Amino acid sequence: MPADEQLLQTLANQAAVALENARLYREAREQAAHLATLNAISAAITSSLDIKVVIPQLLEETCQALDATTGSILLRDPNSDELVFTQTMTDESDILGGQRLAPGVGIAGWVAEHNQSVCVNDVRQDPRFYDGLDKVTNIRVQSLLCVPFGHPHGVSGVIEIVNKRSGVFSEQDLHLLEAIAPVAAVALENAQLYTSLQARVSELEILYNLGLLLSSTMDSDVVIETALTQFQMIFQATGISLLRKDPQSDGLRFVHTLEKKEHSHVHLQIPVHLEKGEGIAGWVATKGQPVVVADAQADPRWSDRVDHALGRQTRSLMAAPLRVSGQISGVVEVVHEQANMYTNDDLRTLETVTFALAVALENARLYEEQKELLRERELTQAQMIHSEKMAALGRLTASIAHEINNPLQSVQVCLNLAEEEMNDQQRRDKMDLYLGLASGEIERVAEIVNRMRDFYRPARTEKQPTDIQATLEAVLALTHKKLQHGNVTVVREWSDLPSIQANADHLKQVFLNLVLNAIDAMPQGGTLRLRTGLDWLPSDGQDETLAVRIEFSDTGEGVPAETLPHLFEPFVTTKEQGSGLGLFVSAEIIEAHGGTITVESQEGEGTTFTILLPVN
């Protein structure tokens, strides 16, 4: 009947509305659940920037939302296009961590290669499936979801969720994982940036500490040992070596090697000499480029002669050239017995620390050069002082020979008279007189010889408390006859002086040179006035320090005005037979004592040398 049909149509319409409402409600609930899951996952993976925390949380939340047993995140290696298992959520420890899939291998490889998501509920029927990992994990994969993630220009990795606990994976599951993937990509990128920043901070801290250690010594052997020990700690290496270029063959020889043995590190002598370009280290030395090798055994450049010598098998390897003064002088090589241990970031760190080592070695070399130059300078200065001392003694030879000759003649006369007495009456009083006179003259000769021996002996190098006026008196005693023969009168104007720390032998050389110069400047005789006193010596440009002042003033011919500014330069002299080194050596000695020597002179009136020596 029409009424019944109308009623039935009305009921049908209401049922359709109810079903549509139920569908919409169910979709709304699913969408709400979907959003809640995304929100929970986002909150979980953004709660930390540590990639070791982010990935496990991401996998745990995702597997729980999709009711799956386990999951993995694989990141693409930009150098090899391989997929690397970064973290796997398994019942056991992360046994897949670090495992690699060649490009295109397995369903994950296909997803990364084609940038497409897949849902497979029976992997055994899918020709793309690779079961090699099942043997590693002891997990039989039955179903999986795999979704790529990355940036607009390519895939940076994939998320793989394995084995639905109840039923099979649905399209909604795949859509949910596709929604999770961009969030995961952002979280992973942030975590990687944070990890990279932390690594950079750690690297800078390592470099800072390494710089402090390397700058604490200038011994090249200690520098190398310290550096290799630090490198071993940084890279956890099986072995680390410094190879130096052989200047004759242009090959490489092992200078220092640090090898890990059980729980300690030992220094080894490696008798292997690499020819030019041999091995990876030889390639680095020839090309001047650093290199990181995932597996040395598969590298055509590898030479296994060192492994045979040490009884090991090198897998991972890094090497960086050592540049000193702009030239490659060697190679730093880091090795490990496990493959794929080092990354490009590790290589960059090795380059940086190798540069720090090169700078430290260059500083050590310059320091050794400066030490050698200083030793040569000190030796030359000592030779000059000795030569000038002998020259000054030569100038005294004539007067000293005369001084010694007189008492020797007196001794001879006394001995002749004593001999006559012995052959004649042997008067005891006459014998005593003659022998007493002879003994006195012999003592006089001995005193002269002792004075000359004091000036001839090698000078002490250390400084000791020194009485300046006593030192001056010793010089005047030695030159007494020379002054007497030159008709030079000595006037002493002494003050009360403290003793100073000085090398008395060197100061005697300076004082002797100034006295002899004064005698030579007064060929017709004159007066030499010696004054001592206390004065102030400028120090550090501002402060002054207490000093002893010694003045040598003569009434001689004076120094020409054009010569005066150059008087303390080597080989400058106003004498026909002078060497021009006396005043130069004297100025060097005074400067070594922290003092000053100056000169004032007027032609025809005389010259005054003033010496200031610090008391402390």
SESE-787451 format. One record per atom (N, C-alpha, C): residue in three letters; z, x, y. Coordinates in steps of 0.05 Angstrom, whole numbers, plus 5000, padded with zeros to 4 digits. Layout:
N
ALAZXY...
This chain:
616
MET500050174976MET500050005000MET500050185025PRO498850085046PRO498750255071PRO501550335081ALA503450155079ALA506150225089ALA507350445073ASP506950425046ASP508050645029ASP506650905035GLU504050895038GLU502551145044GLU503451265071GLN503951095090GLN504851195116GLN507651325113LEU509351185097LEU511951305093LEU511851575079LEU510051585059LEU509751835044LEU508752055062GLN506851975079GLN505752185098GLN507852285117THR509452095126THR511652175144THR513552365130LEU514252305105LEU516052485090LEU514852755086ALA512152745080ALA510752995075ALA510753175100ASN510253035123ASN510353185148ASN513053305154GLN515053145148GLN517853255153GLN518453485134ALA517453455108ALA517953675089ALA516553925098ALA514053895108ALA512554125118ALA514054265141VAL515054095159VAL516554205181VAL519054355171ALA520354235151ALA522754355140ALA522154625127LEU519954625112LEU519154875098LEU518355085119GLU516955005140GLU516155195161GLU518655305175ASN520555125180ASN523055215192ASN524555405174ALA524555335148ALA525855515128ALA524455795128ARG521755785129ARG520256035129ARG520856195154LEU520856055176LEU521456195201LEU524256305202TYR526156145190TYR528956235189TYR529156475172ARG527756465148ARG527856695130ARG526656945144GLU524456905157GLU523157135171GLU524957235193ALA526257045207ALA528057125228ALA530457285217ARG531457195194ARG533657345181ARG532657615172GLU530257615160GLU529157875152GLU528758065175GLN527757945197GLN527258105221GLN529958205232ALA531958025232ALA534558105242ALA535758335224ALA535358295198ALA536358495179ALA534858755183HIS532158725188HIS530458955193HIS531459115218LEU531858955239LEU532859085264LEU535659195261ALA537359055246ALA540059165241ALA539959425226THR538059435206THR537759685191THR536759915209LEU534759845225LEU533760055243LEU535860145263ASN537459955272ASN539560015291ASN541660195278ALA542360125253ALA544360285238ALA543360575233ILE540760585225ILE539560845220ILE539361015246SER538460875267SER538261015293SER540961115302ALA543060945300ALA545661035308ALA546661265291ALA546061255265ALA546961465247ALA545661735253ILE542961725256ILE541561985258ILE541562095287THR542361925306THR542562035333THR545462105341SER547262085321SER550062145327SER550562445326SER548562595317SER548862885315SER546263025321LEU546363265330LEU543963435335LEU543663655314ASP545463655295ASP545363855273ASP543563745252ILE541363895247ILE539363805228ILE540463775200LYS542563935193LYS543863915167LYS545563655164VAL546163535187VAL547563275187VAL545563045189VAL543563075206VAL541662865212VAL540162785187ILE539062965172ILE537362905149ILE538862755127PRO541262855118PRO542762705098PRO543462425107GLN544262385132GLN544862115142GLN542461945142LEU540162055150LEU537661905150LEU536961815122LEU537061995103LEU536361925075LEU538261725063GLU540861765069GLU542861585058GLU542561295068GLU542161265095GLU541861005107GLU539260875097THR537161025095THR534560915087THR534560825058CYS535660995041CYS535860925012CYS537560675008GLN539660655024GLN541460415021GLN539960165031ALA538460195052ALA536959955063ALA534759875044LEU533560065030LEU531359995012LEU532259974983ASP534759994978ASP535859974951ASP534560174932ALA534260424942ALA532960634926ALA535060834916THR534360984895THR536261174884THR536361434899THR534061524909THR534061784922THR531661804941GLY531662014957GLY529462044976GLY529262334985SER527062404998SER526662685007SER525162675034ILE525662885049ILE524062935073ILE522663205069LEU520063195073LEU518463435071LEU517163495098LEU517463745107LEU516363815133LEU513963995128ARG511963965145ARG509464115142ARG509764385155ASP509064595139ASP508964865149ASP506364905165PRO506564945192PRO504164955208PRO502365195201ASN503565405189ASN501965645183ASN500365605157SER501565475137SER500165455111SER499365165104ASP500164965120ASP499664685114ASP501064585089GLU502864755078GLU504464665055GLU506664475064LEU507564305045LEU509864135051LEU512264255038VAL514364285055VAL516864415046VAL519064215044PHE520364195021PHE522664015017PHE524964125034THR525463985056THR527664065074THR530363975064GLN530463725054GLN532963625043GLN532263395023THR533763385001THR533363174981THR535963044975MET535962784973MET538462644966MET538462594936THR539862764921THR540062744892THR542962734884ASP543362674858ASP546162664848ASP547362944847GLU545663144844GLU546663414843GLU546263544870SER546563804871SER546163944897SER543263934904ASP542664034927ASP539964014937ASP538164214923ILE537364144898ILE535864334882ILE532964364890LEU531864164905LEU529164184914LEU528864324941GLY531064374954GLY530964494981GLY529464754981GLY527364774997GLY525765014999GLY523265014981GLN523164824962GLN520764804945GLN518364734962ARG515964824953ARG513564774969ARG511464634953LEU509964464966LEU507664334954LEU505164434969ALA503164524954ALA500664614966ALA499364384980PRO497664435000PRO496264215014PRO494864024996GLY495363764999GLY493963554983GLY495163504956VAL497163664947VAL498263624920VAL500263394920GLY500063224900GLY501963004897GLY501362774917ILE502762554913ILE502462334931ILE503262404959ALA505462564961ALA506362644988ALA504262815002GLY502962994986GLY500863154998GLY498462985007TRP497862784992TRP495662604999TRP496362455025VAL498762355027VAL499662215051VAL499562385075ALA500462635073ALA500362825096ALA497462885104GLU495762915083GLU492962985089GLU491462765101HIS491962515093HIS490462285103HIS491962125125ASN494462195130ASN496062065150ASN496161765145GLN496661685120GLN496761405112GLN499261365095SER500561125098SER502861055082SER501960945055VAL503560975034VAL502960865008VAL505460744995CYS504960544978CYS507060424962CYS506060424933VAL507360564916VAL506460584888VAL508860504870ASN508460304854ASN510660204837ASN510360304808ASP508160444802ASP507860564776ASP506360824780VAL507861034785VAL506661294792VAL505061414769ARG505761334744ARG504261454721ARG501361364720GLN500861144733GLN498061034734GLN496561134759ASP497861284776ASP496561384801ASP495661664797PRO493061724799PRO492061994794PRO493062194815ARG494062104837ARG495062294857ARG497862404850PHE499162284831PHE501962354825PHE502162634812TYR504162794821TYR504663064811TYR507463064798ASP507563114772ASP510163084758ASP511663354755GLY510663564768GLY511963824765GLY514763834776LEU515363664795LEU518063664807LEU520063514789ASP519063334772ASP520963184754ASP522463384736LYS521063594728LYS522363784710LYS524463944725VAL524163974751VAL526164124766VAL528663954771THR528263694777THR530463524784THR531663364761ASN530163354739ASN530963194716ASN531162894723ILE529662814743ILE529462534752ILE526662434745ARG526462214730ARG523862104724ARG523061904746VAL520961974760VAL520061814782VAL518361584771GLN518961334779GLN517461104770GLN516060974793SER517360934815SER516160804839SER516960964864LEU515260944884LEU515961084909LEU514560964933LEU515761024955LEU514560964981LEU514261234995CYS511961275009CYS511561525024CYS510161465050VAL511461545072VAL510461485099VAL510361745115PRO508061785129PRO507862025146PRO509261985173PHE510062205185PHE511062185212PHE510162435227GLY510262425253GLY509462655269GLY508762585297HIS506662715308HIS505862675336HIS502962575336PRO501962495360PRO499262385361PRO497062565351HIS497562825350HIS495463015343HIS495663105314GLY497562995299GLY497763085271GLY500363005258VAL500463065232VAL502762995216VAL504663235215SER507263185220SER509163405219SER510863395193GLY510663165179GLY512163135154GLY511862865142VAL513262815119VAL513262555106VAL516062485097ILE516562225095ILE519062125083ILE518261995056GLU519662075035GLU519061975009GLU521561844997ILE521361584990ILE523561444978ILE522861364950VAL524661424931VAL523961414902VAL525661214887ASN524461064869ASN525760904849ASN527460674861LYS526160444863LYS527560194871LYS529560124849ARG532060064856ARG534059994836ARG533459734823SER532759534839SER532259264828SER529459174836GLY527759124816GLY525159034822GLY523259254831VAL521459184848VAL519459374857VAL519459384887PHE518259594898PHE518059614927PHE515959414937SER516659294960SER514859094971SER513559194996GLU511659035006GLU510359105031GLU512359115054GLN514358925052GLN516458925073GLN518059195072ASP518559295048ASP519859555046ASP518259775059LEU515659765054LEU513859965066LEU513859945096HIS513759695106HIS513759655135HIS516359755147LEU518559705133LEU521159805143LEU521160105144LEU520160235123LEU520160535123LEU518260635145GLU516060495150GLU514260575171GLU515560545198ALA517360345201ALA518860315226ALA520960525229ILE522060615207ILE524060825208ILE522861095215ALA520361135205ALA519161405208ALA519061505237PRO518161345257PRO518061455284PRO520861525295VAL522861365288VAL525561425296VAL526461685284ALA525861715258ALA526561955244ALA525162195256ALA522562165263ALA521062385275ALA522362485301VAL523162285318VAL524462365344VAL527062505338ALA528662395320ALA531262515314ALA530962795302LEU528962825284LEU528563095273LEU527563285294GLU525863195311GLU524863375332GLU527163465351ASN528863275358ASN531163345375ASN532963545360ALA533463485335ALA535163655319ALA533963935317GLN531263945313GLN529964205311GLN530064355337LEU529664215359LEU529964345385LEU532764445389TYR534764285382TYR537464375384TYR538064615367THR537064605342THR537364835323THR535965085334SER533565045345SER532165275357SER533665385381LEU534865205398LEU536465295420LEU538865455411GLN540265345390GLN542565475380GLN541765755369ALA539565765355ALA538566015344ALA538066215366ARG536866115388ARG536366285411ARG538966395423VAL540866205426VAL543466295437VAL544766505418SER544666455392SER545766645373SER544266905375GLU541666895378GLU540067135380GLU540867295405LEU541267155427LEU542067295452LEU544867415448GLU546567265435GLU549267375430GLU549167625413ILE547467615392ILE547067845374ILE545968075390LEU543968025407LEU542868235423LEU544868355442TYR546568185454TYR548568285472TYR550568465458ASN551568375435ASN553468535419ASN552068785409LEU549568765401LEU548168995391LEU547769195414GLY547169095438GLY546869275461GLY549469425467LEU551669275465LEU554269405470LEU554769625449LEU554169565424LEU554569765403LEU552770015407LEU550269955413LEU548370185415LEU548870345440SER549870225461SER550370375485SER553070525485SER554570485463SER557170615461SER556970905451THR554570995444THR554271265434THR551571365442MET551271635444MET548671755450MET547771935428ASP549171915405ASP548372065381ASP546271895366SER543872005363SER541571855351SER542271765323ASP543571935307ASP544271855279ASP546171625279VAL548171625297VAL550071405298VAL548571155308VAL546771185327VAL545270955337VAL543670825314ILE542370985298ILE540770865276ILE542470735256GLU544670865248GLU546470745228GLU547670485238THR548470485263THR549570235274THR547570015275ALA545070075283ALA542969875285ALA542269765258LEU541969935238LEU541169835211LEU543369665199THR545869735204THR548169575194THR548069295206GLN547569285233GLN547469025246GLN544968865237PHE542768995233PHE540368855223PHE540868735196GLN542268885179GLN542868795152GLN544568535153MET546468525172MET548068285175MET546468055186ILE544668105205ILE543167895217ILE541267765197PHE539867925181PHE537767815164PHE538667785135GLN541167865128GLN542167845101GLN540167965082ALA539168205089ALA537068335074ALA537968475049THR536168495029THR536768665006THR536668955014GLY534769025031GLY534569295040GLY533269305068ILE533969505083ILE532869545110ILE532469845114SER530069915125SER529370195127SER528170255155LEU528670495164LEU527370605187LEU525470825177LEU522870785183LEU520870985175LEU519871115200ARG519471375199ARG518471535222ARG515771645215LYS514071665236LYS511471785232LYS511772085227ASP510172185208ASP509972475203ASP507872585222PRO508572765241PRO506672855261PRO504273005249GLN504673115224GLN502473265212GLN500473085198SER501472905181SER499672735165SER499172465178ASP500772395198ASP500672125210ASP501471905191GLY502671985168GLY503771785150GLY506571705158LEU508071585139LEU510771495145LEU512671615124ARG515071695133ARG517171785115ARG519671625121PHE521171575100PHE523671425103PHE525871605114VAL526871525138VAL528971685151VAL531671585143HIS532071325146HIS534671195139HIS534070935124THR535470895102THR535270655086THR537970555079LEU538470295084LEU540970165077LEU540369955056GLU541569975032GLU540869805009GLU543369655001LYS543069394994LYS545269224985LYS545669264955LYS548069354948LYS548769394920LYS551369234914GLU551069024899GLU553268844893GLU554568744918HIS557068824925HIS558368724948HIS558568924971SER557069144969SER557169344990SER554369444997HIS554269605017HIS551669725026HIS551870025024VAL549770145013VAL549670435009VAL547270555023HIS547670805032HIS545470945044HIS543871095022LEU541271065023LEU539571185002LEU537571375015GLN536971584999GLN534771765006GLN532371694990ILE530171605003ILE527771514988ILE525771744990PRO525071864967PRO523272094968PRO520272024970VAL519671774976VAL516971684978VAL515771735006HIS513471855007HIS512071905032HIS509571735032LEU509371545051LEU507071365053LEU504871505068GLU502471485057GLU500171595071GLU499471415095LYS497671505112LYS496871355135LYS495671085126GLY496770865136GLY495770595130GLY496670485103GLU498270645088GLU499170545061GLU501370345063GLY501170135047GLY503269925047GLY503269755072ILE504969555072ILE505169385095ILE506269535119ALA508269715114ALA509369875136ALA507170045148GLY505470165131GLY503270325141GLY501270165158TRP500769915149TRP499069735164TRP500169675191VAL502869625192VAL504169565218VAL503969805237ALA504470055226ALA504370295242ALA501570345253THR499570275237THR496770325245THR495870115265LYS496469865259LYS495569645277LYS497369595301GLY499869685299GLY501669635321GLY502569355323GLN502369195301GLN503068915302GLN505368855282PRO507268685290PRO509368605271PRO508168405250VAL509568385227VAL508568205206VAL510868095190VAL510567845181VAL512467725162VAL510867635138VAL511867705114VAL510367655089VAL512167485071ALA511167245063ALA512767065046ALA513167185018ASP511167315007ASP511367434980ASP509767694980ALA511167914981ALA509768174983ALA508168234958GLN508968134935GLN507568184910GLN504768064910ALA504367864926ALA501667734928ALA500067834952ASP501168034967ASP499768134990ASP498068384983PRO495568384989PRO493868614981PRO494568874995ARG496068855017ARG496969105031ARG499369235018TRP500669094999TRP503269184988TRP502869434971SER504769624975SER504969864957SER507669854944ASP507669864917ASP510169834902ASP511470094895ARG510670314907ARG511870574900ARG514870584907VAL515670464928VAL518570464936VAL520070294916ASP518970064908ASP520369894888ASP520770044862HIS518770194853HIS519070354829HIS521270564832ALA521470684856ALA523470894860ALA526270774860LEU526570524870LEU529270394873LEU529870204851GLY527970134834GLY528469944812GLY528969664821ARG527369574841ARG527669304851ARG524869174853GLN524868914860GLN522268784865GLN522468634892THR520968734911THR520968614938THR519268364938ARG520268154950ARG518767914954ARG518267864983SER520367774997SER520167725026SER520167985041LEU518668005063LEU518568255078LEU517968195107MET519268345125MET518568355153MET518368645162ALA516568695180ALA516368975191ALA515468955220ALA516669125236ALA515969135265ALA515669425274PRO513669475291PRO513369755300PRO515569845319LEU516270095317LEU518270215335LEU516870375356ARG516970275381ARG515570405403ARG517470565420VAL517070815423VAL518670995440VAL516771125460SER517471095486SER515771205507SER512871105505GLY512570845498GLY509970725497GLY508370795472GLN509270965455GLN507871045431GLN509370945406ILE507770875385ILE509070795360ILE510071035345SER512671055342SER513871285329SER514771225301GLY514770965293GLY515770895267GLY515670595263VAL516970505241VAL516970225233VAL519770155223VAL520769915230VAL523169805218VAL522269595198GLU523269625173GLU522369445151GLU524769305139VAL524669045136VAL526768875125VAL525668745099VAL527068775077VAL526068665052VAL528168495039HIS527268305022HIS529068135006HIS527768084979GLU529468044959GLU528468004932GLU527667724926GLN528167534945GLN527267254942GLN524867204960ALA523067044952ALA520766974968ALA521466774990ASN519766765010ASN519966565032ASN522666565045MET523766805049MET526366825062MET526266835092TYR523966925103TYR523866975132TYR521666815145THR522166745170THR520366575185THR519366735209ASN517566605224ASN516566735249ASN518766765269ASP520766585269ASP523066615287ASP524666875279ASP524966915253ASP526367165244ASP524767405253LEU522167395251LEU520467615259LEU520767675289ARG520867455305ARG521267495334ARG523967625339THR526067545324THR528667675327THR528467975320LEU527068035298LEU526768315289LEU525368475311GLU523268365323GLU521868505345GLU523868565368THR525468375374THR527368405397THR529368625391VAL530668615367VAL532668815361VAL531469085357THR528969095347THR527569355344THR527069475371PHE526369305391PHE526069405418PHE528669515429ALA530869375423ALA533469485432ALA534069755419LEU533369775393LEU533770035379LEU532070245392ALA529570185399ALA527770375411ALA528870475437VAL529970295453VAL531170365479VAL533570555475ALA535270485455ALA537570655450ALA536770925440LEU534670945423LEU533771205413LEU532571365436GLU531171235454GLU529971375477GLU532171485495ASN534271325499ASN536571415515ASN537971655502ALA538271635475ALA539471855461ALA537772115463ARG535172075462ARG533372315464ARG533572435492LEU533572265513LEU533772365540LEU536472495544TYR538572385532TYR541272505535TYR541272785522GLU540072805498GLU539973065485GLU538373265502GLU536173175514GLU534573345531GLU536273445555GLN537773255567GLN539373335590GLN541573535582LYS542773485558LYS544773675548LYS543573955544GLU541173955533GLU539874215528GLU539174355555LEU538174195574LEU537574305600LEU540174415614LEU542374265610LEU544874355622LEU545774615609ARG545474625582ARG546274875568ARG544575105577GLU541975055581GLU540275275590GLU540975355619ARG541675155635ARG542375215663ARG544975375664GLU546875295647GLU549475445647GLU548975725637LEU547275755616LEU546676025606LEU545276195627THR543376075641THR541976225662THR543876295684GLN545576105692GLN547476165713GLN549376385705ALA550376375680ALA552076595670ALA550676865670GLN548076865662GLN546577115662GLN546277215691MET545677035709MET545377115737MET547977225749ILE550177085742ILE552777185752ILE553377465741HIS552777495715HIS553277765703HIS551477975715SER548877905719SER547078095730SER547878175759GLU548677975774GLU549478035802GLU552078195802LYS553878135783LYS556278285781LYS555678585775MET553878625757MET553178905750MET551779035774ALA550178875789ALA548878995812ALA550979075833ALA552978895837ALA555078965856ALA556679205847LEU557179225821LEU558679465811LEU556979715815GLY554279685812GLY552579915816GLY552780015845ARG553079825863ARG553379905892ARG555980055896LEU557980015879LEU560480155881LEU560580425866THR558480475851THR558580705833THR559180965848ALA557681005870ALA557881265884ALA560781315893SER561881105907SER564581155918SER566681175896ILE566381015874ILE568281025852ILE568081295838ALA565581395834ALA565181655822ALA566581875838HIS566281845864HIS567582045882HIS570682015880GLU571581755878GLU574381705877GLU575581815851ILE573981795829ILE574981905803ILE574782205802ASN572682315815ASN572182605814ASN574482755827ASN575482655850ASN577682795864ASN580182835846PRO581282625834PRO583582675817PRO582982845792LEU580482825782LEU579782995759LEU579783295767GLN578783355791GLN578883625801GLN581783725804SER583483535815SER586283605818SER587583665791VAL586883505771VAL587983545744VAL587083815733GLN584583875738GLN583484135728GLN584984365740VAL585384345767VAL586784565781VAL589584595770CYS590984365767CYS593784375757CYS593884495729LEU591984425713LEU591984535685LEU591484835685ASN589684925703ASN589185215705ASN591685365714LEU593085245734LEU595485375744LEU597685385722ALA597885155707ALA599785145685ALA599185355664GLU596485385659GLU595785595638GLU596485875648GLU596185925674GLU596986185684GLU599986225682GLU601486025687GLU604386045685GLU605186105656MET603785975637MET604486025609MET603786305600ASN601786425613ASN600986695606ASN602586905621ASP604086815642ASP605587005659ASP608586965656GLN609986885677GLN612886865676GLN613986605665GLN612186395662GLN613086135652GLN615486025668ARG614986005695ARG617085875711ARG617085575706ARG619485485697ARG619685205689ARG619185015712ASP620085065736ASP619684885758ASP616784855765LYS615285085765LYS612485075771LYS610984915749MET611684955724MET610384805702MET610784505706ASP613184425712ASP613784145716ASP612184035739LEU611884185760LEU610484095784LEU607484055777TYR606284265764TYR603484245758TYR602884015739LEU604483995718LEU604083775698LEU604583505710GLY606583475728GLY607183225741GLY604883135759LEU603683335774LEU601383265791LEU599083175774ALA598583315751ALA596383245734ALA596782965722SER599182905714SER599782635703SER599382415723GLY600182465748GLY599782265769GLY596882215774GLU595282435775GLU592382395779GLU591082245756ILE591982305731ILE590782165708ILE591481865710GLU593881795718GLU594581505721GLU592881375743ARG592181535763ARG590481425784ARG587681365773VAL586681545757VAL583981505744VAL584081255726ALA586281235710ALA586581005692ALA586680745708GLU587980745731GLU588080495747GLU585380425757ILE583780625765ILE581080565775ILE579380455752VAL579580575729VAL578080485706VAL578880195698ASN581480135699ASN582379865693ASN581179665712ARG581079735738ARG579979555757ARG576979495751MET575579705744MET572779665738MET572479505712ARG574179545693ARG573979395668ARG574579095673ASP576379035691ASP576878755698ASP574378615709PHE572778765724PHE570378645735PHE568078645716TYR568078825696TYR565878845678TYR566078645655ARG568578585646ARG568878415623ARG567678145627PRO566778005605PRO565577735608PRO567677545620ALA566677385638ALA568577205653ALA569576975635ARG572076905639ARG573076665626ARG571576415636THR571376215620THR569975965628THR571875755638GLU574475765629GLU576275555636GLU577575615663LYS578575405676LYS579975435701LYS582975455696GLN584375625711GLN587275655709GLN588475665736PRO591175625738PRO592475665764PRO591875935775THR590875945800THR589976195811THR591176235839ASP592176485844ASP593276565870ASP590876685886ILE589976545906ILE587576645921ILE588076915934GLN590376945946GLN590877195961GLN591177435942ALA592377385918ALA592577595898ALA589777675888THR587977475886THR585277535878THR583777705899LEU584177625924LEU583077785946LEU584078075947GLU586678105942GLU587878375942GLU586678545919ALA586078415896ALA584878565874ALA582078665882VAL580578505896VAL577878585905VAL578178805926LEU579978785944LEU580378995965LEU581279255952ALA582879245931ALA583779485918ALA581379625904LEU579579465892LEU577279585879LEU575379715900THR575079585923THR573179685944THR574479865964HIS576979955959HIS578480105978HIS576880355988LYS575980525969LYS574480765976LYS571880705990LYS570480495981LYS567980415994LYS568480336023LEU570680186027LEU571380116055LEU572080366071GLN573580546058GLN574480786072GLN572080966079HIS570280996060HIS567881166066HIS566081036087GLY566080776089GLY564480636108GLY565780606135ASN568180716138ASN569680686163ASN570180396171VAL570680236151VAL571279956155VAL574279906154THR575279786175THR578079716177THR578479426167VAL580379386149VAL580979116139VAL583379006153VAL583078766164VAL585278626177VAL585878376161ARG588278356151ARG589078126134ARG590677926151GLU589977676150GLU591477456163GLU592077246142TRP594277296127TRP594877126104TRP596676896113SER596376666100SER598176436103SER599476366077ASP601476196078ASP602676106053ASP600875896040LEU599875966016LEU597975796003LEU598975705975PRO598375465967PRO598975385940PRO596975495921SER597675525895SER595675605876SER593775385871ILE591275445862ILE589275245857ILE588175285829GLN586975075818GLN585675095792GLN582975215796ALA582475455785ALA579975595790ALA579475805768ASN577075905768ASN576276125750ASN576476375766ALA578676525762ALA579176755779ALA576976965776ASP575877005752ASP573777205749ASP571277135766HIS570576875766HIS568276795782HIS568876835812LEU571276765821LEU571976795849LEU571977085857LYS572877265839LYS572777545845LYS569877635851GLN567977525835GLN565177595839GLN564277505867VAL565077265876VAL564377165902VAL565577345924PHE568177395922PHE569577555942PHE568477845943LEU567877955920LEU566778235919LEU564078235933ASN562478035928ASN559778035940ASN559978015970LEU561877845981LEU562077816010LEU563278066023VAL565078206009VAL566178456020VAL563978676021LEU562378696000LEU560278905999LEU558178836020ASN557478576023ASN555578506044ASN556578576072ALA559178536076ALA560378616102ALA560178916107ILE560679076086ILE560579366089ILE557679446096ASP555679316081ASP552879386086ASP552079296114ALA553279086125ALA552578986151ALA553679156174MET555479346167MET556779526187MET556279816180PRO553779906181PRO553180186172PRO554680396189GLN555380336214GLN556780526231GLN559780476231GLY560680296213GLY563580226212GLY564179986229GLY566579876226GLY567279636240GLY569779516229THR570179256233THR572579116225THR571778876207LEU573178856184LEU572878626166LEU575578476168ARG575378226178ARG577778066181ARG577777846159LEU579977836144LEU580377636123LEU582577446132ARG581877186133ARG583876986141ARG583976776118THR586476686114THR586776456095THR588476246109GLY588176006099GLY589775776111GLY589175526095LEU590275306105LEU589775036093LEU587874886111ASP586274716099ASP584274566114ASP583774306098TRP581874146107TRP581173896094TRP578273906086LEU577773826061LEU574973826050LEU573973546048PRO571773466061PRO570673196058PRO570073136028SER570772886021SER570372795993SER569472505992ASP567372445977ASP566372175973ASP565372056000GLY564672226019GLY563572126044GLY565672016063GLN568071946054GLN570071826073GLN572671976071ASP573871976047ASP576472096044ASP576272396045GLU578572526051GLU578772816052GLU580872906033THR580473156022THR582373266004THR583373536014LEU585873596008LEU587073846017LEU585574086004ALA584974296021ALA583474516011ALA584574776021VAL583974996007VAL584575266016VAL582175376030ARG582575496054ARG580375606070ARG580575916069ILE578376046063ILE578176336063ILE575876416081GLU576376596101GLU574376686120GLU573976986117PHE571377066116PHE570577346117PHE568977396142SER570177536162SER568877586188SER568477876191ASP565877956197ASP565378246202ASP564278276231THR564178516240THR563178586267THR560478726264GLY558878636245GLY556378776238GLY554078686255GLU551678726243GLU549178676257GLU548478386259GLY549678216243GLY548977926244GLY546477866227VAL545877606225VAL543577516209VAL541577396228PRO538877456225PRO536877336242PRO536977026241ALA536476896263ALA536676606265ALA534676466246GLU532376586241GLU530376456224GLU531276486194THR532876676188THR533776716160THR536276556153LEU537876506174LEU540576386169LEU540476116153PRO538575926159PRO538675676143PRO537975716114HIS536675936107HIS535875986079HIS537476196065LEU539776266076LEU541276486066LEU542276446037PHE542876196030PHE543976146003PHE541776065983GLU539276095991GLU537076045973GLU536576295956PRO535476255931PRO534976495914PRO532776675926PHE533176935923PHE531177135931PHE530777155961VAL532777055976VAL532777096005VAL534777316012THR533877536025THR535677756031THR534777896057THR536678026070THR536078176094THR536178476088LYS536578556062LYS536778836055LYS534278926041GLU533479176045GLU531079286033GLU531379296003GLN533679365993GLN534079385964GLN535579145952GLY535878935967GLY537378705956GLY535778525938SER537178395919SER535778215900SER535477935911GLY537077855931GLY536977585941GLY538377385924LEU539977475904LEU541377285886LEU544377275892GLY545477475906GLY548377485909GLY549477235922LEU548477155945LEU549576925959LEU548776665945PHE546476655932PHE545676425916PHE547676375893VAL548276585878VAL550176565856VAL552976495867SER553776615890SER556376545901SER556576255909ALA554376145921ALA554375865928ALA554575685903GLU553275765881GLU553375615856GLU556175605845ILE557575835847ILE560275855836ILE562175675853ILE561975695879ILE563675535896ILE563175235892GLU560575155890GLU559874875885GLU561074785858ALA560974955838ALA562074885812ALA565074835813HIS566374955833HIS569274915837HIS569874675855GLY567774525863GLY568074295880GLY568474365910GLY567774615917GLY568274705944GLY565674735960THR565874865983THR563574916001THR563675196011ILE561375306017ILE561175566031ILE559175546053THR559975626077THR558275606101THR558175876115VAL556275906133VAL555976166147VAL555376116176GLU556476276194GLU555876286222GLU555276566230SER553276616246SER552576886253SER551176906280GLN551677126294GLN550277186319GLN549277476316GLU546677506321GLU545477776319GLU546877966339GLY547778196328GLY549078396344GLY551978356347GLU553078126339GLU555978066342GLU557478046316GLY556177956295GLY557577946269GLY557077676255THR558277656231THR557777426214THR560477336202THR560777066199THR563176956187THR562376766164PHE563376826140PHE563076636117PHE565676486113THR565476226111THR567876056107THR567675906080ILE569775936064ILE569775806038ILE572075606038LEU571475356028LEU573575156025LEU573675085995LEU576075105983LEU576575045955LEU578674835953PRO578174615938PRO580274405936PRO582774495922VAL584974405932VAL587574475919VAL587874335893ASN587174075892ASN587373925867ASN584573895856
